[in-house]
Amino acid sequence: MTTHTGLDAREALAERLVDATTHALETLSVHLGLELGLYQALADLGAATEAEVAAHAGVAPRYAREWLEQQAAAGYLACDDPARPPEQRRYRLPTGHAEVLLDADSPDYAAPVAATFAGVARVLPQLLEAYRSGGGVPYAAYGQELRRGIAALNRPMFLHELASTWLPAVPGLDRRLRSAPPARVLDLGCGLGASSIALARAYPRAQVLGVDLDQASIAEARARAAEAGVADRVTFVVGDAARVTAEAPVDLVTLFEALHDLGDPVGALRAARGLLADDGSVLVADERVADAFTTPGEPIERFMYGWSVLHCLPATLAEHPVEATGTVLRAPTVARWAAAAGFTGFEVLSIDNPFWRFYRLHG
Ligand SMILES: C[S@@+](CC[C@H](N)C(=O)[O-])C[C@H]1O[C@@H](n2cnc3c(N)ncnc32)[C@H](O)[C@@H]1O
């Protein structure tokens, strides 16, 4: 009986590993499709043959055939006539898939998760070395795949939820952001600045300073602010959040999915508090994980732990940190950090979001 159960467990785990690898391989194939413009070709052409897709995207025909077959087998694409010879088959994006794969403004735009995964794939040898030495893997080493992937994944939330839902949840903030003299906002760990830019667009008086340790992110953030026509009110600087300086008083400090990444989170919160206006707030959005570690983990915990072991923890360890929490930042830890930084007010805001929890720090 024991042996039988053991066998079932072995089979189940072996099957699970093969299944998981299938999904991982498919995720990287999505990355290929996005980077090479293969999905875009199908969006432009409608139902198309392998030769049409290859010509439109500028890829070698033999690769186009294999990728199209693989995508159709996986259900990412539809094939209208699979029984015909390969060169006569027509492939297309099923209804709804273009939004998920190509519509950068859509709340359902999930495609960039494939790029973030590709960013991790880039550093696997460095990760092995870091695990042995206890060192880190710098954020920059994960490349543009991770940097742009994160920004693209989070951007739709900033477009659709930041000004309509999140900021109005902080008492008095919406009114302050609309009034004179212009409100000052500090966006710590701003990445490519999508949150800073969305805030400036929603509040035409507000002045925003975005700060991030990653030089490439700040360079792209500046370009994006100029493109969006808000560079006169949105400034970006490279710097450590724990050593931030800004013109005070600041009405709002934001940290969107960044607090858990900082090498000195309490230092950053303390610096933010030192710049805040008397009635100012810090708004933290971080991962929607449970208050305590349990096993087995819910899907969101597994997702966040996956990022933690492969990215967030090694990237923070590269900062020679005071704390290295990893991705799984739980509410009691945020409360402890807030108190250590001197805040007397701490609230978990009731904002509905599948990935993030929202905290208001004040006082
Ligand atoms: C998960 S990303 C989130 C970026 C952005 N807020 C967004 O939502 O797209 C975390 C960011 O924190 C930044 N970061 C890490 N350590 C930092 C530090 N000590 N000071 C400032 N930024 C830091 C990283 O460079 C990265 O851009």
The ligand as an ORCA input file, in Angstrom:
! r2SCAN-3c Opt
* xyz 0 1
  C       9.067     45.555     -9.799
  S       9.837     47.031    -10.343
  C       8.443     48.146    -10.324
  C       8.651     49.348    -11.184
  C       7.473     50.297    -11.286
  N       7.086     50.862    -10.023
  C       6.306     49.643    -11.964
  O       5.287     49.379    -11.288
  O       6.386     49.390    -13.174
  C      10.804     47.551     -8.952
  C      11.673     48.751     -9.224
  O      12.374     49.090     -8.023
  C      13.616     49.609     -8.402
  N      14.549     49.604     -7.262
  C      15.166     48.544     -6.676
  N      15.925     48.951     -5.650
  C      15.799     50.301     -5.573
  C      16.343     51.291     -4.708
  N      17.142     50.968     -3.702
  N      16.000     52.590     -4.916
  C      15.168     52.929     -5.933
  N      14.633     52.024     -6.779
  C      14.945     50.726     -6.608
  C      14.046     48.698     -9.550
  O      15.096     49.267    -10.312
  C      12.714     48.551    -10.291
  O      12.577     49.519    -11.295
*
